[in-house]
Amino acid sequence: FICLFMAGKMTIGQVIQRSYFDKEKVLIKEIYFVKSKKDKVLHGTYKRFFPQGYLELLGKYNLGKKDSIFTEWWPNGNLMRWVNYKNDHKQGDFMVYDTLG
């Protein structure tokens, strides 16, 4: 019971946001969460896409600060890099790859 209560509480107040490459709002550029409509602080999963629809970047924010592994891909779908962040600071090892992966 406690775990369910806490998990539910963590998402209260988050608002999903989307940005688009086109004015018709078909080609999604970003999907992310903000703490509230009022302050627009990034809080939660962040995804950025290439115009072709493939995932370009994936990470998580906690109250506006990078707070997870941020993974980025090349346009060909191969892994470009991953960097671990804690409280908006790089932590530990990171990996960078060329376009061939």
C-alpha positions as CSV (number, residue, x, y, z in Angstrom):
1,F,0.0,0.0,0.0
2,I,2.7,2.5,0.9
3,C,4.6,1.9,-2.4
4,L,1.5,2.5,-4.4
5,F,0.8,5.7,-2.5
6,M,4.4,7.0,-3.0
7,A,4.5,6.2,-6.7
8,G,1.2,8.0,-7.3
9,K,2.4,11.0,-5.4
10,M,5.5,11.4,-7.5
11,T,3.5,12.1,-10.6
12,I,1.0,14.5,-9.2
13,G,1.4,17.9,-10.8
14,Q,3.5,16.8,-13.7
15,V,2.3,18.0,-17.0
16,I,3.3,16.4,-20.3
17,Q,4.6,18.7,-23.0
18,R,5.3,18.2,-26.7
19,S,7.1,20.2,-29.3
20,Y,6.9,19.6,-33.1
21,F,9.0,20.1,-36.2
22,D,6.0,21.2,-38.2
23,K,3.1,23.6,-37.7
24,E,0.6,20.9,-38.3
25,K,1.9,19.2,-35.2
26,V,2.5,15.8,-36.8
27,L,6.3,15.4,-36.5
28,I,7.1,15.2,-32.8
29,K,10.4,16.9,-31.8
30,E,10.3,16.4,-28.0
31,I,8.1,14.8,-25.3
32,Y,8.9,15.8,-21.8
33,F,7.3,16.6,-18.4
34,V,7.3,19.8,-16.4
35,K,6.6,20.2,-12.7
36,S,3.6,22.4,-13.4
37,K,2.1,24.5,-16.2
38,K,3.0,27.6,-14.2
39,D,6.8,27.2,-13.7
40,K,7.7,24.9,-16.6
41,V,10.6,23.2,-14.7
42,L,11.6,20.0,-16.4
43,H,10.7,17.1,-14.2
44,G,10.6,13.5,-15.4
45,T,11.4,11.7,-18.7
46,Y,12.7,13.7,-21.6
47,K,12.7,12.4,-25.2
48,R,14.0,14.1,-28.3
49,F,13.4,12.8,-31.8
50,F,14.9,13.1,-35.2
51,P,12.5,14.5,-37.9
52,Q,12.2,10.9,-39.3
53,G,10.7,9.9,-35.9
54,Y,13.7,8.0,-34.5
55,L,14.7,8.6,-30.9
56,E,17.7,11.0,-30.7
57,L,18.0,11.5,-26.9
58,L,16.6,9.9,-23.7
59,G,17.1,11.1,-20.2
60,K,15.4,12.2,-17.0
61,Y,15.2,15.5,-15.1
62,N,14.5,16.1,-11.4
63,L,13.3,19.6,-10.7
64,G,15.1,21.0,-13.7
65,K,18.4,19.1,-13.3
66,K,19.7,16.2,-15.3
67,D,19.4,13.2,-13.0
68,S,19.9,9.9,-14.9
69,I,21.8,8.3,-17.7
70,F,21.3,10.5,-20.8
71,T,21.6,8.3,-23.9
72,E,22.0,9.8,-27.4
73,W,21.8,8.2,-30.8
74,W,23.2,9.0,-34.3
75,P,20.6,9.5,-37.1
76,N,21.5,6.0,-38.4
77,G,20.2,4.5,-35.1
78,N,23.6,3.6,-33.6
79,L,24.5,4.7,-30.1
80,M,26.4,8.0,-30.0
81,R,27.0,8.4,-26.3
82,W,25.7,7.9,-22.8
83,V,26.5,10.0,-19.8
84,N,25.4,9.6,-16.2
85,Y,24.2,12.7,-14.4
86,K,23.3,13.3,-10.8
87,N,22.0,16.7,-9.7
88,D,23.0,18.2,-13.1
89,H,26.7,17.0,-12.8
90,K,28.4,14.3,-14.8
91,Q,29.0,11.2,-12.6
92,G,31.5,8.4,-13.2
93,D,32.3,6.9,-16.6
94,F,30.7,7.8,-19.9
95,M,30.9,6.3,-23.3
96,V,31.2,8.0,-26.8
97,Y,30.9,6.1,-30.0
98,D,31.5,6.9,-33.7
99,T,28.7,6.7,-36.3
100,L,29.4,2.9,-36.6
101,G,28.7,2.3,-32.9
